[in-house]
Amino acid sequence: MSLSSEDRQKLVVLAVNARQKAYAPYSHYSVGAALLTRAGLIYTGCNVENAAYPTTMCAERVAVFTAVAQGQRVIDAIVVATSNGGSPCGSCRQVLAEFGLDTLVICIDESGKVVIETDLRSLLPGAFTPLDLA
């Protein structure tokens, strides 16, 4: 999957803006995400922490769940913004895999520099997908 420079820039700006809205009083690791669906729609998310750590929700999953709640089922690309360009956690990788292993994943740091650019298949080799349930 390749992105137009316009879509790429839009996703970067939206991911950075979403990161600014993160609620991360415990880890102080704010994350923002912006994804592009096959239909050309963009959804954002930020991480929301909780004193009961297991109930914390990652930015990537917030964006995915919002897209799904709006009827979207194919994700073409996601930009994840963190202070250091960290990649999606295992849970987020698994959730993203549900909606396309060819999803382009771009991780940027707080200056907007691309730290990782790959597809989800490379981030989650041997992914468990709906095909495994057939």
N, C-alpha and C positions, 0 to 999 in steps of 0.2 A: 504494500500500500504506500503510495506516495501522496504527499500533501502539497497543495498549491502554497506558494509563499504567503498568500493572503490568509488562508486557513491556518497555516502554521503560526503566523504572527498573532492572529486572533486567539487561538488556543493558548499561546504563551501568556498573553496579556490577561486573559480570563483566569488562567490557573494561578498566576501571581496575585491577582485581585482576590481570588477565593482563599488563598493562603492567608491573606491579611484578616480574614474573618474567622479563622480557626479558633477553636476553644481548646487550648492546650496548657492549662495551668499546672499540670503535673510533670509532663515530660519537657515542656517548653520547646517541643519540636512541631512547629506548625507546618501543615501540608495543605496544598490546594491542588485541585485537579479539574481539568476541562476535557471533555470528550466530544468527539464528533461521530454522529451516527451515520449509517448508510443513507438515511433520508436527508442528510445535510443539516441536521439539527444539532445544537451544541447544548450540553448540560454541564454544570459545575458542581463541585462539592468541596468541603473542607473537613478536616478531622475534628471530631467532637469527643473530648475525653470525659471521663467520669471517675469519681472517687472509687467506685467499684470497677477496677480496671477491665475486667472481661466485657463490660458493656460499652466500652469505647468503640467508636466507629471511625474507620479510615476514610480519608477524602475520596479515594478512588471508588470505594463501595457506595458512598453517598451519591456520587455522580452516576454510577451505574444504576442504582436502585431508582433514582429520580427518572432516568431515561426509560427504564422498564415500566415505571408507573405511568409514563406518558405513551406507552405502547411501542416503544422501540425495542428491537430485538437483535440488531447487528451494529457492532461498534467498529468503526474503521480506524480510529486513532484516539489516543489519550496523552495529554501532557500532564506531568506530575511535577509540581514545584515545591522544593524543600530548601532548607538553608544550604545543604551540601550536595544536592542532586541525587539523593537516595532513591532506590528503586522500590516498587510496590512490594509489600510483604507477601508471604505465601497465601494468606487468605484472600487478599485482593487479586493475586495472580489467578487463583482458582475461580473466583467470581468472574473475572474478565474472560477466562477460558470458555466459560459457558456461552459467551456471545461472540466468539471468533478468535481462533489461534493466530490468524493473520493480522490481528490488530497491531497497528504501529504504536509503540510505547516510547515516549520521549521524556526523559527525566532532566529537569533543569535545576540549577542552583539559584540562589537568591539574586544573582546578577543577571540571570536569564541565559547563562552559558549552558549549552547542552553537554551533559555528562554521560548520558546513555541514550542511544537511539537504536532500537532493535524491534523485533516483532515478539509477540507474546509467546509464540512457539519456542523461541530461543530462551526466554525467561522461565518457561515451565515445561522442560522436556518431559515427555511421557505423561502429559496431562490427562487426568481423568475427565472425560467428556460424556455428553449424552450418548455418543456412539458405544461407550462401554456398557451401557445399560440395555442395548439391543439384544 
